[in-house]
Amino acid sequence: MNRLSSNTLRRKVIKVLKLQGFKINPHVRPPGDSKRTYKRIQKLAKDEQISKYKEFLMQHFETMRNYCRSGNEIVPEDIKLELREITPNSFESIIARWWNLIWWSLPYQTLYGRQLRFLLWDVTHNAPFGIIYLQSPILRMSVRDKALGIPNDKLDYWVNMSMSAQRVGALPPYNELLGGKMVALALTSNEVRDAYKKKYKSTFTLMEKRRIPPTLLFITTTSAFGRSSIYNRLKYKAELVAEQLGYTQGSGSFHIPENLYEELIRFLAIKGENIERGYGNGPSRKLRLIALACRSLRLPSFEYHNIKREVFLFALVKNLTEVIQKNKKPLWMNRPFDELVDYWKERWALPRATRKPEWKEFAPDKFFRNIEKMLSNLESR
């Protein structure tokens, strides 16, 4: 790639970031710290993603509408949930993928490495309730590693017994019943831990070629926009479920759209850099490649979008730090999914339904008309 095309790509990176609303002075930073600002910044990336998958979204539009319930149709006392593991090409995978693209302001990003996906389903009302997407965590996260006291020489060993929750949330109208708290509680359920053990009982790390026990000790996640209302002070009975560890340093890849990322990869390939990706490299690898490309384009630290997010730890054992620091035997939490559902209903759903009856106002017809209009407008561009 000659100097002119390098300069062209450099200008393109800056232009894309400014179009999203970022300020460049000289590094990347958001123009404010409100949730509204953060959502506006991510709108371009989300619109591009929806345009890319609009055929899929339209293909399953009527199915999604048929399985979406109005607030008036839901009887909170009768909600009965199942935790369904999502398998490739299943009905659940279509449901989860569709809502994953449509519902959240934060654009969906491809899962890396080890993966577990779940759909929470309301059996009584025959409707999707919420989604959990888990993936391999980044290898180094200072706030996590410091809080747990993970020895540096065993970092890959302990981190590979954890996962990162990339998507955690409730779908309408259950979100208005604080369904997001139920989905977050489900992260620590026995069923999630058992599913992990079953799927990865023979796993090996690709770095050390050594056996990692098929045990899921903890899950980490970050808030989408600053401080989280779902995770903060989240308890099951008297036990703290989500421990706030601090904030991220503001690095990531969502602000680099996929088509621009692929251009950066081609740029690195022409320069003779190692651009190996795929299974075993994880989200850390993508971030390193973005950083390398941006440095080569004289855009240092452009892997930092400087949106700092809260980091939360969901321990699945009672003595997590002792397990990591002193190699103690894990004392597992005992949280059956059904018991978590019962607790959520009594603690949050039923009081919310009584206290704020406006939760019933969600109307699928209006919601899907707006989605159809949005897809039509994107299609005509």
N, C-alpha and C positions, 0 to 999 in steps of 0.2 A: 504494500500500500504506500503510495508516494506521499510527499509532504502535503500536497494540496488536498488529497482525499482524507488524510489524517485531520487536517484543519477543518474540513467539511464535517467529519464525524464529531469533532470536538464541538463545533457550533450547534450541531444537531442535538447533542446531549444537553447543552445549556438551554436550547430552545424548548425541548420537551419538558424540562424541569420548570421552566418559567411558565409554560402553558398550564402546568398543574397548579401553579400558584406559589411555587417556591421562590425565595429570594436568593440571589447569588452575590455574596458580599464578604470575602471572595468564595466562601464555602456555601454549601446548601443549608438553608434554614427555612422553616415555615414562617408565614407572615404574622402568626399569632399562636396562642396556645389554647384556644377554645375547641370544643368538640365539633362545632359547626365548621370552623376553619379546617380541621383535620379531615372532615368528611368531604369538604369542597376540594381539597388537595387531591384526594383519591378518586374523585369523580371521573377524570379523564381515563385513568387506568381501568376503572370498572366499565365505563362505556365501551372502551376498546374490546374488553373481554366479552361483554354481552354481544357486541357486533360479531365477534369471531364465532360465537356459539349460538347465534340467533336461530339457525336452522334446527338445532337440537331443542332449543327453548320453545319454538313454535310447534315442533312435532309432538311434544308432550304437554302442550298448553292445556288442552281439555281434560287430560287425565289429572293434572295438578289441581285444576279447578274442581273437579268432581270429588277429590279427596280433601278439600279445604272446607272447614266448617266455620259458620258464623258464630259470633259470641253467644247469640241466643240459642244455638243448638247444643252448647256445651253445658253439662250439669257437673259442676266441680266435684261434688260428692261421689259421682259415679266414675270419675276418671280412673282407668286401670291401664297401667303402662307395661309394655314389654321392651326389653333391651335386645334389639336384633343386630347381630353382627352383619355388616354389609359385605357381600361377596361380589366379585366382578360380574357384570352383565345381569345382575339380579334386578327385580322390581325395586328393591330397597335402594340399589345403587342409582337408579334413574331418579327416584324421588329425591334422594340426598343431593345428587349432582345439580338438579334443577334448582332447588331452593338455595343451594350453596352459591350459585351464580347470581340469583335474583335478590335474595333477602338481605345480605350484609353489605354495608358500605365499604368495608375493607375488601378489596378484590381477592378472589380465591387464587391461591398459588399451589402449584403442583407439589404433592407430597414427596418426601425424600426418604430413602432408606427403609427402615422397618416401618410398617404401617398397620394401623388398626382403625377401622371405621365402624361407627354404630349409628343406628337410627332408633330413636325412642318413639314408640308407636302407641297411641291411645286405642286400645282394643275396643272399648265400649263405644266410642264414637267413630271408630274406623278412620283414623286420621293421623298424619305425622305430627309428632309433638316436638322433637328436637334432634339435633345432630351433634355427633362427636367425631372429630378427625384427629388422629394421633400419628405422629411421625418421629423419626430419629431426631434427637435434639442436636443443637450445635455443640461441638466438642468443648469449646471454652466459653464460659459465661462468668465473668468475674464475680458478679453479685451472688450467683448460685454456688460457685465453687468455694467462695470465702465463707458463706453461711453454713455450708455442710462440712467445711474443713477437709475437702477432698485432696489427698496427697497428689502432687503433680505427677509423680511417676506412675500413679495408678488411675489417672484421670479417665483414660479411655475405658478402663475396666468398669468403674462405677457409673460413668455416664451412659454406658451401653446397657445398664440395667434400669434405665429410665426412658421416658418418652416425653415429647413436647406436644401439647394440645394446640393444634393449629386452628381448629374451629370448634367452638363450644357455644351452643345457644339454642333457644326455644323458637319455634315457629308460631305464626299467628293462628288463632287468637291466644294461645297458651302463654306467649310472652307477657301478656297483660296480667296474667295470674302469677307473675314472677316465676314462670317456667324455667327461666335461665338458671335459677338457683337449683332446680331439680337436675338439670343437665350437668351442672357443675358438681353436685353431690355424686352423680353417677360415675364420675371419674374415679372415685375411690371405692367403687363397689367390688365385691368379690368376683362378680362375673367378668369385669374388665380384666382383672388380674389373671383369672383362669383362662380367658381367651388368649392373652399374651403367652402364657405358659404353653398352651396347646400349639400355638402357631410357631413359636420360636424355640421349641425344645431341643432342636439340633443346630442352633445358629452358631456361627463362628464370626469373629471380627475379621475384617479384611486387612487390617493394619498389622496385627500381631499373629494372625492365624491360630488363635488360641480359643478354647471353649469359654464362653460366657454363660453362667448359669441362667436358665430361662425364667428368671424371676424379675418381676417389675416392682422395684422398690419405691419409686416416686415418679410423679408427673409434674412438669413445669408448664406454665403458660404465661402469656403477657396480656395485659388489657389492650383493647383496640385503640382507645383514645384516652391517654392519660389515666386518671384515677378510675378504678372499676367499682361500679355499684353492685355488681353481682358477686364478686369474690371477697370484697372487704367484709370482715367480721362474719364470714360464712361458717356456721357451726352445725354439727350434727349432735343433737342433745347437748352435752357440755363440752364436746370435743371440737377444737378448732380444725376446720377442714382445709382451708386455704391460708397459708402463712405468707404474709407480704414480706418479700426479701429486700425490696428496694426498686430501683428503676434501671432500665436498659441505658446503654450509652447512646442510643439513637441511631444505630446502624441497621441496615436491612437492604432489601432488594425490591420492595413493592414499587418504589418510585422510578424504577427502571423497567418500562414495559417490555414484554417478551420479545417483540419484534426488534426493539433497540438492543436488548441483551444479545440476541443472535447476531446483530451487526458487530457488537463488541467482540463476540467470540470469533467471528471471521477475521476481524482486525488482528486479534491475538494470534490466530493460526498463521496468517500471512507473515507475522513477525517471527514465527518459529517457536512460539510459546506452547507449553503443554496445556492443552485444553480438554483433557480427559474429564468426562462427566459420567453421570449414570449411577447405578446402584453402588453403594459403598462410599460415595464421595460426599453426599449429604448437603444440607443447606449451607454449611460453612464453606464448602468448595465454591458454590455459586457466588457467595459474597467475596471470596478471595479473587475470583476471576474478574468480577466487576471492579474491585479495587485495583487490580493489576492493569486492566485496560484503561481505567481513568487516570492512573498515574502516567501511563504511556502517552496519554492525550493531554498531559499537563493540567489535569484536573484532580489534584491530590485530595483525598478524604471525601470524594463524592459518593462513597458507599455509605456515608453518614447523612441520613435525611434529618437528623436532629429532632425527631419526634420521640420523646422519651416515654416509655411505657412501663407500667407497674409489672413487676415480676412476682409470680405467686408459685408457691410450692405446695403440692398435694402429696403428703406422705402416705404411703400404703402400709407402713410399719410404724409401731409406736416408738421404737428406739433407733430411728434412722441414723442419727449422728454416731451412735455407738457402733452400729453395723459398719459404717464407712470408716470411722477412725480407729476402732478397736477390734474390728472383725467379729463382733458379737453375732449370735444367732438372731435372725429377725423375729420380732414379736409382731405377727400380722394383725392388722385391723380386721375386725369381723363386721362387715357391712353388707348384708344381703340386699340386693337391688329392691326387692319388694318392701323391705323395711324402710329403706330410704324414701320410697314413694309415699308410704304412709306418713312418715315424718314430715315430708314436704307439704303434703295436703293439709295436715293439721297446723303446721307452723306458719305456712305462707299462703297457700292457695285459697283455703276457705276464708280466713280473715280478709284477704284481699278482695275476694268476690263480694263479701258483705260491705266492706269499707268503701270500695270504689266500683259501684255498679256500672260505670261507663265502660268497663272492660268488655261488656256485651255489645258495644257499638261496632265492633269490627264486622265489616260486610264484604264477603268474598267477591260479590259481583262488582262492586266499586273498585276493589283492589285489582282484580284481573282486567278490568277495562283500562285502568291506568298502565298496567304492564303491557297490554296489547298495543296501546297507543305508543308507548316508549319503543317497543320492538319495531313497530311500523315506521316510526321516525328514523330509527337507526338504519333500517332497511333501505330507506330512500336516499341515504347520503351518497 
